[in-house]
Amino acid sequence: MGIRPVIYFLENNLIEKILSEARDLLCKLGITLHNREVLELLSGYGATIDQDKYHVLFTNDIIDKALGSTPASFKLYDVLGNETHDFSGTNSYFTPGSAAINILDNRTNEIRKPNTADYIHFSKLMSGLKYIASTSTAFIPADVPGKISDSYRLYLSLLYCEKPVVTGAFTIEGFEIMKDLQLAIRGTKEALVAKPLTIFSCCPTSPLKFSDVTSQNVVDCARFGIPVEFISMPLSGFMAPVTLVGSLIQHTAETISGIVISQLTNPGTPVLYGGSPAIFDMRYETTPMGAIETMMIDCAYNEIGKFLNIPTQAYISLSDAKSLDAQAGLESSMGATLAVLSGINNISGPGMLDFESCQSLQKLVLDNEICGMTLRMARGIEPKEDFPSIPLFQELLKEKHLLISKHTRKYIREEHYFPGRIINRANLSRWKEEGELSLTARANQEIERLLKEYQPSRLPEDSIKELTRRMEDEARLHGMDKLPG
């Protein structure tokens, strides 16, 4: 067997010190938590509560209890019930970044508000991207009311793409319909627990705060066994200490506080130890996701999560560029490479531009190739009938090449990663003969090819009807006579 290449940023003694400091924050300084039901839950386990100030002080016993019941791994399944993810060890999977408010129009190259047609194109495209294992509720269509935008995105994702979905609710009320959409596919709560279909992103507010909505989402997901990824977002030098270690202490405290809420609600609920931290660039007042320090924080907290024996997630392999340019490629490929070398389990980011605010179909098809390359890298190097080597070299010297040798034909697809046409490997003369196409032009061709070859979801017709009925009922409650065409 080959050795899986890995990278580390933290020594174990530093991890232990960060965890100790984070525990001190939770037990001596505490967090603000704007949900009385959750405060009562924590009080019942011995936490010190100030109801008037919505403040909670944890205890080490509560933290130990929660960490002790958190699963070390879990699996994810597509709409047909097939296993797609095994979040254990250093297994890495990619998913598009979520909840962008804009899309880069691949026909005009302008950033604009997206609509339902854009989302359907995205979902169809995702069906054909081999190296991005799950889809996500990637951007927010502007042609439906905001109060149903969460459930509507999930509905379209489940309808047009068979892959599991990384999603989330921005309201307490939105969870109910989003849970019902999953039950329309799985049938029962027990079946949904047995074969999770989605992961919900739940985001604490930095510094050291949980909103009413987020904490309630954590509780609701736990009650239905729906996996949660905690997305702590400290901003180094602004809403977190400027040092990477200081930001990691804050990230650890915020993430553990979410794990406590989840596990005290329902011990054993699957979670991902995740986040979307960033440094703060004071020159531009921006939060660069493509900054190397941002990526280092991601990889480092992943090590803390694995030290706690919890599977991990990170917003990494995305770019702050505004178009499909060299910056987009370098930031995304560097992030994807570091993420896979670190063994981050759920890697969120493909397709994203402009500080997590924009999705691009062009970038998505390019990122699919980046994902394929890094996943090949993760398999490492191992011998395959290479010893003894003399017979192979005897054949090479005799035939003057090994293009059609048995050894080549047996292992070429396994050893060599062959990207699609968006990556140009032709020589100069052939590139000119084929039209001198730019990366953007090749990306557009790949988009058109995948949309043309799209095969409708194999979701049973009765499930499709039930999905649509529930979504239409929800839309009518919010003033829509019918869903967009």
Helices and strands as residue ranges (DSSP letters): H 12-24, I 25-29, E 31-33, H 36-44, E 48-50, E 55-57, H 60-69, E 74-77, E 83-87, E 93-95, E 102-104, E 111-112, H 116-127, E 135-136, G 146-148, H 149-160, E 165-167, H 174-186, H 189-194, E 198-202, E 209-210, H 212-223, E 228-232, E 235-236, H 244-265, E 271-275, E 278-279, H 292-307, E 313-315, H 326-342, E 346-348, E 352-353, E 358-360, H 361-378, H 390-399, H 406-415, H 428-433, H 439-452, H 461-477
